[in-house]
């Protein structure tokens, strides 16, 4: 991991999360999900302890999308750092704020993981410098809050990063 991202874990740790992915995100009935679920609606397979009751049988129960999903560590970061271990169940007045923060943090972590992967490509000095600049923006010195995350999603950085990745197509 780059030196400027020492404390960010980009792997999911469901035991230190409030199952944000199982609540915040919507899904449609398909070959990936066995039923329709609205955003902010808990999955019907989620128990009171934020655990999946069919985790060992996701594939056979029709939830291949859950198997493939990766939060890149955003869930536990939002749970522990932004909401100090508070759950949407125990603090329903904050639930929507938690879900919104999770969705943006997921984008932040996914981009950090993609930037790490991009470092393995044959890049020039300018591209490496751009990666470092993006990593700094995605990992500010001041801790993220739900308000700064929501504001960040509209500042243009996500679009700049997407354009940067499009420009790397010839390097893959």
C-alpha positions as CSV (number, residue, x, y, z in Angstrom):
1,X,0.0,0.0,0.0
2,X,1.3,3.5,-0.8
3,X,2.9,5.4,2.1
4,X,0.0,7.9,2.2
5,X,-2.6,5.2,2.8
6,X,-1.2,3.4,5.8
7,X,-4.3,3.0,7.9
8,X,-6.9,2.2,5.2
9,X,-7.9,-1.4,5.0
10,X,-9.4,-2.0,1.5
11,X,-10.8,-5.5,2.3
12,X,-14.2,-6.0,3.9
13,X,-14.5,-6.9,7.5
14,X,-18.2,-7.8,8.0
15,X,-17.8,-8.5,11.7
16,X,-17.0,-4.8,12.3
17,X,-19.8,-3.3,10.2
18,X,-23.5,-2.8,10.5
19,X,-24.4,-4.6,7.3
20,X,-24.7,-1.4,5.3
21,X,-24.4,-3.3,2.0
22,X,-27.4,-5.4,3.0
23,X,-29.5,-2.4,3.7
24,X,-28.3,0.7,1.9
25,X,-28.2,-0.7,-1.6
26,X,-31.1,-1.7,-3.8
27,X,-31.2,-4.7,-6.0
28,X,-33.6,-6.1,-8.7
29,X,-34.7,-9.7,-9.0
30,X,-32.4,-11.3,-11.6
31,X,-30.0,-14.2,-11.9
32,X,-27.9,-12.3,-9.2
33,X,-30.7,-11.6,-6.7
34,X,-33.7,-13.8,-5.8
35,X,-36.0,-10.8,-5.1
36,X,-36.4,-7.0,-5.5
37,X,-35.1,-4.9,-2.6
38,X,-35.4,-1.1,-2.3
39,X,-32.5,1.1,-1.0
40,X,-32.6,1.6,2.8
41,X,-34.7,-1.6,3.1
42,X,-32.9,-4.4,5.1
43,X,-32.4,-7.6,3.2
44,X,-34.9,-10.2,4.5
45,X,-32.0,-12.5,5.2
46,X,-30.4,-10.1,7.6
47,X,-30.7,-11.0,11.3
48,X,-30.8,-8.7,14.3
49,X,-27.0,-9.0,14.8
50,X,-26.3,-7.7,11.3
51,X,-25.4,-11.2,10.0
52,X,-26.7,-13.0,6.9
53,X,-28.8,-16.0,7.7
54,X,-28.0,-17.6,4.4
55,X,-24.4,-16.6,4.0
56,X,-23.2,-20.2,3.5
57,X,-25.9,-20.8,0.9
58,X,-25.9,-17.5,-1.1
59,X,-25.3,-19.2,-4.4
60,X,-28.0,-21.8,-4.1
61,X,-30.5,-19.2,-2.6
62,X,-30.1,-17.0,-5.6
63,X,-27.7,-14.3,-4.3
64,X,-24.7,-14.5,-6.5
65,X,-24.6,-10.7,-6.5
66,X,-23.8,-10.8,-2.8
67,X,-21.0,-13.2,-3.4
68,X,-19.5,-10.9,-6.0
69,X,-20.0,-7.7,-4.1
70,X,-16.9,-6.1,-2.4
71,X,-17.3,-3.0,-0.3
72,X,-13.5,-2.6,-0.2
73,X,-13.6,-1.9,3.5
74,X,-16.0,1.0,3.3
75,X,-18.6,-0.6,5.6
76,X,-16.3,-1.0,8.6
77,X,-14.8,2.4,8.1
78,X,-18.2,4.2,8.1
79,X,-19.3,2.1,11.1
80,X,-16.3,2.7,13.2
81,X,-14.8,6.0,12.1
82,X,-17.8,8.1,11.1
83,X,-20.5,6.7,13.3
84,X,-18.4,5.5,16.2
85,X,-19.9,2.0,16.2
86,X,-23.5,3.2,16.1
87,X,-25.9,1.0,14.1
88,X,-28.8,2.1,11.9
89,X,-31.0,-0.2,13.9
90,X,-30.2,1.4,17.2
91,X,-30.1,4.9,15.8
92,X,-32.9,5.0,13.1
93,X,-32.9,8.8,12.9
94,X,-29.3,8.5,11.5
95,X,-29.9,5.6,9.2
96,X,-30.3,7.5,6.0
97,X,-27.2,9.5,6.8
98,X,-25.3,6.3,7.4
99,X,-26.5,4.7,4.2
100,X,-25.6,7.9,2.2
101,X,-22.1,8.0,3.8
102,X,-21.6,4.3,3.1
103,X,-22.4,4.7,-0.6
104,X,-19.9,7.5,-1.0
105,X,-17.2,5.8,1.1
106,X,-17.7,2.7,-1.1
107,X,-16.8,4.9,-4.1
108,X,-13.8,6.3,-2.3
109,X,-12.5,2.9,-1.3
110,X,-13.2,1.4,-4.7
111,X,-11.2,4.1,-6.4
112,X,-8.4,3.7,-3.9
113,X,-8.3,0.0,-4.8
114,X,-8.3,0.8,-8.5
115,X,-5.5,3.3,-8.0
116,X,-3.5,0.7,-6.2
117,X,-4.0,-1.7,-9.1
118,X,-3.1,1.0,-11.6
119,X,0.3,1.4,-9.9
120,X,1.2,-2.0,-11.3
121,X,0.9,-0.8,-14.9
122,X,3.7,0.6,-16.9
123,X,3.0,4.3,-16.1
124,X,4.9,7.4,-16.8
125,X,6.0,9.9,-14.1
126,X,3.0,12.2,-14.7
127,X,0.5,9.3,-14.3
128,X,2.1,8.2,-11.1
129,X,2.0,11.8,-9.8
130,X,-1.7,11.9,-10.8
131,X,-2.4,8.7,-8.8
132,X,-0.7,10.2,-5.8
133,X,-2.7,13.4,-6.1
134,X,-6.0,11.3,-6.3
135,X,-4.9,9.2,-3.3
136,X,-4.4,12.4,-1.3
137,X,-7.8,13.7,-2.2
138,X,-9.4,10.4,-1.4
139,X,-7.6,10.2,1.9
140,X,-7.7,13.7,3.4
141,X,-5.7,14.7,6.5
142,X,-9.0,15.6,8.3
143,X,-11.2,12.6,9.1
144,X,-14.1,12.0,6.8
145,X,-17.6,12.9,8.2
146,X,-20.9,12.1,6.7
147,X,-21.2,15.8,5.6
148,X,-17.7,15.9,4.0
149,X,-18.4,12.6,2.1
150,X,-21.7,13.8,0.7
151,X,-20.1,17.1,-0.3
152,X,-17.1,15.3,-1.8
153,X,-19.3,13.3,-4.2
154,X,-20.2,16.4,-6.1
155,X,-16.8,18.2,-6.2
156,X,-15.7,16.6,-9.5
157,X,-13.0,14.3,-8.3
158,X,-14.9,11.1,-9.1
159,X,-15.3,12.3,-12.7
160,X,-11.6,13.2,-12.9
161,X,-10.6,9.8,-11.7
162,X,-12.9,8.0,-14.1
163,X,-11.4,10.1,-17.0
164,X,-7.9,9.2,-15.7
165,X,-8.8,5.5,-15.8
166,X,-10.2,5.8,-19.3
167,X,-6.9,7.3,-20.3
168,X,-5.0,4.2,-19.0
169,X,-6.8,1.8,-21.4
170,X,-3.7,1.6,-23.6
171,X,-1.6,0.6,-20.6
172,X,-3.7,-2.5,-19.8
